[in-house]
Amino acid sequence: MTQRTWSISELAQEFNITPRTLRFYEDHGIINPRREGQKRIYTQKDKTRLKLALRGKRLGFQLADISSLIDMYDGPGSTAPQLKQYIAMLNRHKEQLESQKRDLEAILQEIHNQEEHCIGLLKKHEQNQS
């Protein structure tokens, strides 16, 4: 029984991404299609690694973290240590995002304060003009 393979256009269409995105992940060692001349042939392993990479991207992970996650699942070992490592990565990333969220909320509050201040100044200016 032969293993199912995909072309670059088939895989790009299935994941709703561009061929350029696939080449990007190939350039960074996330996927490693075999070549038949200029044609790239993707295996189930490539497809799985791509799926994990795109999930990591959706979660906001950096490329190095994505590579680490994928390598963790490719490597030998039991599931428990892998899950613990993944949970630790998720927690670190969540803490970073929470910190960024607090920073953004503070900036938005300052923008709101400045907007209110400007509106107040405009009202005073308009009253003085009348």
N, C-alpha and C positions, 0 to 999 in steps of 0.2 A: 504494500500500500504506500503510495507516494504522499509526502507531506504537502499540505496546501501552502502555496506561496502567493505573493501579491506583487504587482508592479508598483512603481512609485505613484502612478496616477490612481490606481485602485485604492492604495492605502491612504493617499491624500483625500480622496473622495469619501472613504469610509469614516475618517476622523474629521472631515470638514476643515482641513488645513491645506496649505499650499505645498507643492513639491519643494519649494524653497525651505519651508519649515522642516521637512524631512531631511533635506541636505544639511541644515543647521545641526540637527540632532546627530546626524552621521558624522559631521565634522568634529563634534564634541564627544564622540565615542559612545553615545547613548545607544544607538542602533548601528548594526554592522552588516548591511546587506551584501550578499555575494554579487559578483559581477559576471555578466555574460556580454562581453564587449563593453558597450556603453550603457547597457541595460542593467538596472538594479533589480535584484530579486530579494524580496523580504520574506522571512520565515515567521512562524508563529512566535518564536522567541523575540524577534524584532518588533512584532505587533504588540506583544505583552509589554516590552520595555517602553515602547512609544506610549502606550496607554498609561503606564505609571508616570512617565515624564510629563504627559499632558495633565494628569491629575495633580502632580506636584506643582506645575505651573499655575493651575487654577487655584491652588492653595496659597500661592505666592512665594513658594520656596525659590531660593537661588539655584542656579544650575549645579553648583558644587553639592548642595544638599540633595538635589534630585539624583545626581550620579551616585551619591552615597546610599540613598534609599534603594536605588535599583541594584547596586552592587550587593547590598545587604540581602536582597531577595534572590540574587543569582548565586550567592555563596552557599557553602554547606552550613549546616547548623540546624538547631531545633527552632521551632516557631517562637517559643517563649522569649529567648533573648532578642530575636528580631522584633517582636512586638514591643518589648520594653524599650529598645532603642528607638523605635518609631514613635512611641508615646513620648519619650524624652524630647525628640525632635519637634513633635507637635506642640508640646508644652513650651519649649523655648521660642518657637515661632509665634505661638499665641501670646506669650508675654511681650514679645517685640511689637506685635500688632496692637496689643492693648496700650502699650506706651505711646505708639504713634497715634492711636485714637485719642488719648488724653491730650497729646500735643495739638492735634487738629481741633479738638473741642476748645482748647484755650485760645487758639488762633481765631476760630470762628467767633468766640465770645468777644475778643478784642475788636474784630471787624464790626460786630454788632454795636459795640460801645462807640467806636469811631463814627459809624453811620448815624447813631442817635445823636451824638455830639454835633455832627455836621447839620443834621436836620434842625436841631435847636438853634444853631447859629444862623441858618437860613431863615428861620421864623423870625428871629430878632432882627435880622437884616431887612426882611420884608416889612416888619412893623415900623422900623425906623424910616423906611421909604414912604410909608403912607402918611 
